Amino acid sequence: MNISIDHKSHIPLHIQAELLLRELIKDPAYQAGKLLPNEVDLAKKLAISRTTLRQALNKLVYEELLVRKKGYGTKVAPSKISSKSMNWLSFSQEMKARGVPVKNYELHVSWVYPDEQIANLFDIKTDKKILKLERLRGGADSAFVYFISYFHPRIGLTGEEDFKLPLYEMLETEHSVIANLSKEEISAITANKFIAGKLEVETGSPILFRKRFVYDQGDRAMEYNLGYYNAESFIYTVESRRNH
């Protein structure tokens, strides 16, 4: 495979590097477990900085296409079965489509230092505070989901916004930030003491856990969202349409 980047192209270098990596890891050798070239050598070969290359690598790591082990290297992640939906909505829009009125039982806004994983996703340093939004939401009778969202500082959130509004509509209207792409991971876990208390279930009860990675129109990470759903009160449905 020809590994090169067009430095005269209008396409940003990190996006070119990401597209190249996506093609590179399709190679049967890498699919079989061969380590990718190390960052120093690959960045030198592409004539880009390690920071630019790492931005592309980080995106694939957080999509779980790649796994990275310190002192060992980076390789293709083991295959996982996944479902993909062609359309996605905010929670408020989802509930509106189902005819369910949304009620906010709790809403907390705080400024926190990101851990290393979130900092890597956002390509920022861990010493820069980001906005954290926590919401306990549900229908008229009971709460059935606890959301924790982290937002990239580039959005310009102040913490004074009305987070009771549909989130992505508010971001577009007040900050001209358009959520363009959502990538989700859904799994079953058991509720820890904190989440069990929020959802009013027994500690250790099975709950639905969803990670959502939201990107703007420039394919830049803008939100990292964790959703904890009461499995007895909520069914997560994925609808896909076959393209002919």
C-alpha positions in Angstrom: 0.0 0.0 0.0 1.2 3.5 -0.9 1.5 5.4 2.4 1.6 9.1 1.7 -0.2 12.3 2.4 -0.9 15.1 0.0 0.4 18.2 1.8 -1.1 20.5 -0.9 -4.6 19.2 -0.3 -7.3 21.3 1.4 -8.2 18.3 3.5 -6.7 18.7 7.0 -3.6 16.5 7.7 -5.1 14.7 10.6 -8.2 13.7 8.6 -5.9 12.4 5.7 -3.9 10.4 8.3 -7.1 9.0 9.7 -8.4 7.9 6.3 -5.0 6.4 5.5 -5.1 4.5 8.8 -8.6 3.1 8.1 -7.3 1.7 4.8 -4.1 0.5 6.3 -5.7 -1.6 9.0 -7.8 -3.5 6.4 -4.6 -5.3 5.4 -4.9 -9.0 6.4 -1.6 -8.9 8.2 -2.8 -6.2 10.5 -6.2 -7.9 10.9 -4.3 -10.9 12.0 -2.5 -9.0 14.8 0.6 -7.5 13.3 1.6 -4.3 15.1 1.2 -1.0 13.2 4.4 0.9 12.5 5.5 2.9 15.6 4.4 6.6 15.8 7.9 8.0 15.2 8.5 6.0 12.1 5.0 6.5 10.7 5.0 10.3 11.4 8.3 10.6 9.7 7.2 8.6 6.7 4.1 10.8 6.3 6.0 14.0 7.0 3.6 15.0 9.7 4.0 15.7 13.4 3.5 13.0 16.0 0.7 15.2 17.5 -1.2 15.2 14.1 -0.7 11.4 13.8 -1.8 10.8 17.4 -5.0 12.8 16.8 -5.9 10.3 14.0 -4.8 7.3 16.0 -6.8 8.5 19.1 -10.0 8.6 17.0 -9.6 5.0 15.9 -8.7 3.9 19.4 -11.9 5.4 20.8 -13.9 3.8 18.1 -12.3 0.6 19.3 -10.8 -0.1 15.9 -7.3 0.0 17.4 -5.9 -1.0 20.8 -2.8 0.6 22.2 -0.6 -0.8 24.9 2.2 1.2 26.4 5.6 -0.3 25.7 4.1 -2.8 23.2 2.5 -0.9 20.3 -0.7 -0.4 18.5 -2.7 -3.1 16.7 -6.2 -3.7 15.2 -8.8 -4.4 17.9 -10.5 -7.8 18.0 -13.8 -7.8 16.0 -17.0 -7.0 17.9 -20.6 -7.5 16.8 -22.4 -4.2 16.5 -25.6 -2.7 15.3 -25.7 0.6 13.4 -28.6 3.0 13.1 -28.8 5.3 10.1 -30.5 8.1 12.2 -30.0 9.3 15.7 -31.8 11.8 17.9 -31.3 13.5 21.2 -33.1 12.0 24.2 -35.7 14.7 24.1 -36.3 14.1 20.4 -36.4 10.3 21.0 -39.0 10.6 23.7 -41.1 13.2 21.7 -41.2 10.7 18.8 -42.6 8.1 21.1 -45.1 10.5 22.6 -43.5 10.4 26.0 -43.2 13.7 27.9 -39.7 14.2 29.2 -39.1 15.2 32.8 -35.8 16.3 34.4 -35.5 15.0 37.9 -31.9 16.2 38.5 -29.6 18.5 36.5 -26.0 19.3 37.6 -23.4 21.4 35.8 -19.8 21.4 36.9 -16.3 22.1 35.6 -13.9 19.1 35.9 -10.4 18.1 34.8 -10.7 15.4 32.1 -9.1 12.0 32.7 -6.5 10.8 30.2 -9.0 9.0 28.1 -11.3 11.9 27.6 -8.4 14.3 27.1 -7.1 12.0 24.3 -10.5 11.9 22.7 -10.8 15.7 22.7 -7.0 16.1 21.9 -6.6 18.4 24.9 -4.4 18.4 28.0 -5.6 17.0 31.3 -5.0 20.4 33.1 -7.7 22.1 31.1 -11.2 22.0 32.7 -14.2 20.9 30.7 -17.9 21.2 31.3 -19.6 18.1 32.8 -23.4 17.8 32.6 -25.3 15.2 34.7 -29.0 14.7 34.2 -31.5 12.3 35.7 -34.3 12.0 33.2 -37.4 10.0 32.5 -41.2 10.1 32.0 -43.9 11.7 34.1 -44.0 8.8 36.6 -40.3 7.9 37.1 -36.7 8.5 36.1 -35.1 5.8 34.0 -31.9 7.1 32.7 -28.9 8.9 34.1 -26.8 10.8 31.6 -23.2 12.1 32.1 -21.9 14.3 29.3 -18.4 15.9 28.8 -18.0 18.7 26.2 -15.0 19.9 24.3 -14.0 23.4 25.4 -13.9 24.6 21.8 -17.8 24.7 21.9 -17.6 27.7 24.3 -20.1 26.5 26.9 -20.4 28.8 29.9 -22.5 26.6 32.2 -25.3 29.2 32.1 -27.1 27.7 29.2 -30.6 26.2 29.5 -29.8 22.5 29.5 -33.5 21.7 29.9 -33.8 22.4 26.2 -33.1 19.7 23.6 -29.3 19.6 23.8 -28.2 19.6 20.1 -30.8 22.2 19.2 -29.4 24.4 22.0 -25.8 23.9 20.9 -26.7 24.8 17.3 -28.8 27.8 18.2 -26.6 29.3 20.9 -23.1 28.2 19.9 -23.4 27.4 16.1 -22.1 23.9 16.8 -23.8 21.2 14.7 -23.8 17.6 15.9 -23.2 15.7 12.7 -22.2 12.2 13.6 -22.9 9.9 16.5 -21.1 6.7 17.2 -22.5 4.5 20.0 -21.5 1.4 22.0 -24.2 -0.4 23.9 -23.7 -3.1 26.5 -25.2 -4.6 29.6 -23.6 -4.0 33.0 -24.6 -4.1 36.6 -25.4 -0.9 38.5 -22.9 0.3 41.1 -24.1 2.0 44.3 -24.2 5.5 42.8 -26.1 4.6 39.6 -28.4 2.2 41.5 -29.4 5.1 43.8 -30.2 7.4 40.9 -32.3 4.8 39.1 -33.8 3.4 42.3 -32.8 -0.1 41.7 -30.8 -2.6 43.7 -27.0 -2.4 43.6 -25.9 -5.1 41.1 -29.1 -4.9 39.1 -28.7 -5.3 35.3 -28.8 -2.0 33.4 -28.3 -0.8 29.9 -25.1 1.2 29.4 -24.5 3.3 26.3 -21.4 5.3 25.3 -22.0 8.0 22.7 -19.2 9.8 20.8 -20.6 12.9 19.1 -18.7 14.7 16.3 -19.2 18.0 14.6 -19.3 18.8 10.9 -15.5 18.8 10.8 -15.4 15.3 12.3 -14.0 16.7 15.6 -15.1 15.2 18.9 -17.5 17.6 20.6 -19.3 15.4 23.3 -18.6 12.2 25.2 -21.8 10.9 26.7 -22.5 8.1 29.1 -26.1 6.8 29.5 -27.2 4.4 32.2 -30.7 3.1 31.6 -33.0 1.2 33.9 -33.4 -2.1 31.9 -36.9 -2.7 33.4 -38.2 0.6 32.1 -36.4 1.2 28.9 -35.8 -0.7 25.6 -33.2 0.7 23.3 -34.3 0.1 19.7 -32.0 0.2 16.7 -33.6 0.7 13.3 -31.7 0.3 10.0 -32.9 0.4 6.5 -31.3 -1.6 3.7 -30.0 0.3 0.8 -30.8 -1.2 -2.6 
